[in-house]
Amino acid sequence: MISSIREAVASSVRSSSSVRANMSTYVHNMDVPTKKATFGMACFWAPDALYGATIGVIRTRVGYCGGTKNNPTYRSLPNPSEPSRSAPKKPESEDEGDHTEAIDIDYDPNVITYAQLLELFWQNHDPTARNKLQYTSIIFYHDEDQKEAADKTLKEQQKRHKAPIVTKVIPFKEFFDAEDYHQKYRLQQHPWLCSEIGVGKTSPLLKTSHLAARLNGYIIGQGGVAQFNREADLLGLQGQVKDYVSKLVAENEGNGLIC
């Protein structure tokens, strides 16, 4: 199924008004109608790479969702380091946030369905892991159709796991962008590449660029060599940039996701 989606995007990208005749122009913007999906999957670096390289996904950004406090930051969430077993549990302070790390996705419903995004959600994290709230599993639905689809798949998934699934299905309320250094984290580990495509450490393109989303996944092997080869020219990649990314895709394909 995923392979058919990858084939569909090639046609979609070719017909997009964002793709200029001059293919040396990087495709940061995709002017197509989109819908939103928002997931908590234990952390946000891994799903940012996963979905960013998924055909039909237009943009991604990472941040904090599901809590009650305004303007949460990474440092205001519960301490990410695990306390030792002998240490007393640290009480929640007034300054600690109650949000969950999440991935916010803009996708083209003419290329990929919400059901297919849900399939990737279930396949790429452990929905039975009892993590702290910061890293828990949540589907934030944007409408009743998404709620119905999420509830249905949750019931189906429970039959496949011996341990209880902890995933919650709750309404989306507000998404707070994470700090710049979290956006396209894998891509930012390659400063030369970021400079070449015009995506600096504080650039808004880290959250809005179609190309940045793609490369953030490709450089750790997501999407794979065959998909990259079909998309590279369409994304405006040429010369050293294309060769650099191509080498990374080949080296890392099949390595899986890490946070």
C-alpha positions as CSV (number, residue, x, y, z in Angstrom):
1,M,0.0,0.0,0.0
2,I,2.8,2.4,0.9
3,S,4.5,1.7,-2.4
4,S,1.4,2.8,-4.3
5,I,1.3,6.0,-2.3
6,R,4.9,6.7,-3.3
7,E,4.0,6.3,-6.9
8,A,1.0,8.6,-6.6
9,V,3.1,11.5,-5.3
10,A,5.4,11.5,-8.3
11,S,2.4,12.4,-10.4
12,S,1.1,14.8,-7.8
13,V,4.4,16.7,-7.5
14,R,4.9,16.9,-11.3
15,S,1.5,18.6,-11.6
16,S,2.0,20.9,-8.6
17,S,2.4,24.6,-9.4
18,S,5.2,24.6,-6.8
19,V,7.5,22.8,-9.1
20,R,9.1,25.4,-11.3
21,A,10.5,24.8,-14.8
22,N,13.9,25.6,-13.4
23,M,14.5,22.5,-11.3
24,S,17.4,24.2,-9.5
25,T,14.8,25.9,-7.4
26,Y,14.2,24.0,-4.2
27,V,10.6,23.0,-3.6
28,H,10.0,24.5,-0.2
29,N,6.3,25.2,-0.8
30,M,3.6,22.9,-2.0
31,D,0.5,24.8,-2.9
32,V,-2.1,21.9,-2.5
33,P,-5.1,21.6,-0.2
34,T,-4.2,19.8,3.0
35,K,-5.8,18.3,6.1
36,K,-4.2,17.9,9.5
37,A,-3.3,14.9,11.7
38,T,-1.6,15.1,15.1
39,F,-0.1,12.3,17.0
40,G,1.9,11.7,20.2
41,M,4.3,8.8,19.6
42,A,6.7,8.7,22.7
43,C,8.9,11.4,21.3
44,F,8.8,13.7,18.3
45,W,12.2,13.5,16.5
46,A,11.4,10.0,15.1
47,P,7.9,10.6,13.8
48,D,9.1,13.9,12.3
49,A,11.5,11.9,10.1
50,L,9.0,9.1,9.5
51,Y,6.1,11.2,8.3
52,G,8.3,13.8,6.7
53,A,9.5,11.2,4.2
54,T,6.0,9.7,3.7
55,I,4.5,10.3,0.3
56,G,1.4,12.6,0.6
57,V,2.7,14.4,3.6
58,I,3.4,18.1,2.8
59,R,4.7,19.6,6.0
60,T,5.5,18.6,9.5
61,R,6.3,20.4,12.8
62,V,7.0,19.2,16.3
63,G,5.7,20.6,19.5
64,Y,3.6,20.1,22.6
65,C,-0.1,19.2,22.7
66,G,-2.9,18.0,25.0
67,G,-2.0,20.0,28.2
68,T,-3.6,22.8,30.1
69,K,-0.7,25.3,30.6
70,N,0.0,28.1,28.1
71,N,3.2,28.3,26.0
72,P,4.9,25.1,27.3
73,T,8.6,24.6,26.7
74,Y,10.8,21.5,26.7
75,R,12.3,22.6,30.0
76,S,9.0,23.3,31.6
77,L,7.8,19.7,31.0
78,P,8.5,17.1,33.6
79,N,12.2,16.3,33.8
80,P,13.0,14.1,30.9
81,S,15.7,12.2,32.8
82,E,14.5,9.1,34.6
83,P,15.0,9.2,38.4
84,S,16.7,6.4,40.1
85,R,14.5,3.8,41.7
86,S,15.8,4.6,45.2
87,A,15.1,8.3,44.8
88,P,11.7,9.7,46.0
89,K,9.3,10.7,43.3
90,K,9.6,14.3,42.5
91,P,6.3,16.2,43.1
92,E,4.9,18.1,40.1
93,S,5.6,21.8,40.6
94,E,3.5,24.7,39.5
95,D,6.0,25.4,36.7
96,E,5.9,21.9,35.2
97,G,3.8,21.5,32.1
98,D,1.4,18.7,31.4
99,H,1.8,18.5,27.6
100,T,2.9,15.6,25.4
101,E,5.5,15.7,22.7
102,A,3.6,15.5,19.4
103,I,4.0,15.6,15.6
104,D,1.6,17.9,13.6
105,I,1.2,16.9,10.0
106,D,-0.3,18.6,7.0
107,Y,-1.2,16.0,4.4
108,D,-2.7,15.8,1.0
109,P,-5.9,13.7,1.3
110,N,-5.8,13.1,-2.5
111,V,-2.6,11.2,-2.1
112,I,-2.7,9.6,1.4
113,T,-5.6,8.9,3.7
114,Y,-5.9,9.4,7.4
115,A,-6.3,5.7,7.8
116,Q,-2.9,5.2,6.2
117,L,-1.4,7.8,8.6
118,L,-2.9,5.9,11.5
119,E,-1.3,2.7,10.1
120,L,2.1,4.3,10.3
121,F,1.2,5.6,13.8
122,W,0.5,2.1,15.2
123,Q,3.4,0.4,13.4
124,N,6.1,2.8,14.6
125,H,5.9,3.0,18.3
126,D,4.9,0.8,21.2
127,P,1.3,1.7,22.2
128,T,1.5,-0.4,25.3
129,A,4.5,1.4,26.8
130,R,3.6,3.1,30.1
131,N,5.7,6.2,29.7
132,K,5.4,9.5,31.5
133,L,3.0,12.0,30.1
134,Q,5.6,13.8,28.1
135,Y,6.3,10.6,26.0
136,T,2.9,8.9,26.0
137,S,0.8,7.7,23.1
138,I,-2.1,9.9,22.0
139,I,-4.2,10.4,18.9
140,F,-5.4,14.0,18.8
141,Y,-8.4,13.9,16.5
142,H,-9.5,17.0,14.5
143,D,-13.0,16.0,13.5
144,E,-15.5,13.2,14.1
145,D,-14.3,11.2,11.1
146,Q,-10.8,11.1,12.6
147,K,-12.2,10.1,16.0
148,E,-14.2,7.3,14.5
149,A,-11.2,6.0,12.6
150,A,-8.9,6.3,15.6
151,D,-11.4,4.4,17.9
152,K,-11.8,1.7,15.3
153,T,-8.1,1.1,14.9
154,L,-7.5,1.2,18.6
155,K,-9.9,-1.7,19.1
156,E,-8.3,-3.6,16.3
157,Q,-4.8,-3.0,17.7
158,Q,-5.8,-4.2,21.2
159,K,-6.5,-7.6,19.7
160,R,-2.9,-7.8,18.5
161,H,-1.3,-7.0,21.8
162,K,-1.2,-9.0,25.0
163,A,-0.5,-6.0,27.2
164,P,-3.2,-3.2,27.5
165,I,-2.9,-0.4,25.0
166,V,-2.3,3.0,26.8
167,T,-3.1,5.1,23.7
168,K,-5.7,7.8,24.3
169,V,-8.0,9.3,21.6
170,I,-8.7,12.9,22.6
171,P,-9.8,16.0,20.8
172,F,-7.2,18.4,19.4
173,K,-7.3,21.7,21.1
174,E,-4.1,23.7,20.6
175,F,-0.6,22.9,19.4
176,F,2.5,24.8,20.7
177,D,5.6,24.7,18.5
178,A,8.7,23.2,20.0
179,E,11.9,25.2,20.2
180,D,13.7,25.7,16.9
181,Y,16.5,23.2,17.7
182,H,13.8,20.4,17.8
183,Q,12.4,21.2,14.4
184,K,13.8,18.8,11.7
185,Y,16.3,17.7,14.3
186,R,18.0,15.1,12.0
187,L,18.4,17.6,9.2
188,Q,20.0,20.2,11.5
189,Q,22.8,17.7,12.3
190,H,24.0,18.5,8.8
191,P,24.8,22.2,8.8
192,W,26.4,22.2,5.3
193,L,23.2,20.7,3.9
194,C,21.0,23.2,5.7
195,S,23.1,26.1,4.5
196,E,22.9,24.8,0.9
197,I,19.1,24.6,0.8
198,G,18.6,27.8,2.7
199,V,17.2,26.4,6.0
200,G,19.0,28.0,8.9
201,K,18.7,27.2,12.6
202,T,16.0,29.8,13.2
203,S,14.4,29.7,9.7
204,P,10.6,29.4,9.5
205,L,11.3,27.0,6.7
206,L,12.2,24.4,9.3
207,K,8.5,24.1,10.0
208,T,7.0,25.0,6.7
209,S,9.3,23.6,4.0
210,H,8.2,20.5,2.1
211,L,11.8,19.9,1.1
212,A,13.1,20.1,4.7
213,A,10.4,17.6,5.8
214,R,11.6,15.2,3.1
215,L,15.3,15.6,3.7
216,N,14.8,15.2,7.5
217,G,13.6,11.7,6.8
218,Y,15.7,10.8,3.8
219,I,19.1,11.4,5.6
220,I,18.3,8.7,8.1
221,G,17.1,6.3,5.5
222,Q,13.4,6.8,5.7
223,G,11.6,6.6,2.4
224,G,14.5,4.6,0.9
225,V,16.7,4.8,-2.1
226,A,14.1,4.1,-4.7
227,Q,11.7,6.8,-3.5
228,F,14.5,9.3,-3.2
229,N,15.7,8.6,-6.7
230,R,12.2,9.3,-8.0
231,E,11.8,12.5,-6.0
232,A,15.2,14.1,-6.0
233,D,14.9,16.0,-9.3
234,L,11.3,16.9,-8.5
235,L,12.4,18.5,-5.2
236,G,15.0,20.6,-7.0
237,L,18.0,18.6,-5.8
238,Q,21.1,18.7,-8.0
239,G,24.9,18.3,-7.9
240,Q,26.6,18.1,-4.6
241,V,23.4,18.4,-2.6
242,K,21.8,15.5,-4.4
243,D,24.9,13.3,-4.2
244,Y,25.3,14.1,-0.4
245,V,21.7,13.1,0.4
246,S,21.8,10.1,-1.9
247,K,24.8,8.7,-0.1
248,L,23.1,9.1,3.3
249,V,19.9,7.5,2.2
250,A,21.8,4.5,0.9
251,E,23.9,4.2,4.1
252,N,21.0,4.5,6.4
253,E,18.1,2.7,4.7
254,G,16.7,-0.1,6.9
255,N,18.3,1.2,10.1
256,G,14.9,2.1,11.6
257,L,13.8,5.0,13.8
258,I,15.6,6.4,16.8
259,C,14.9,9.4,19.1
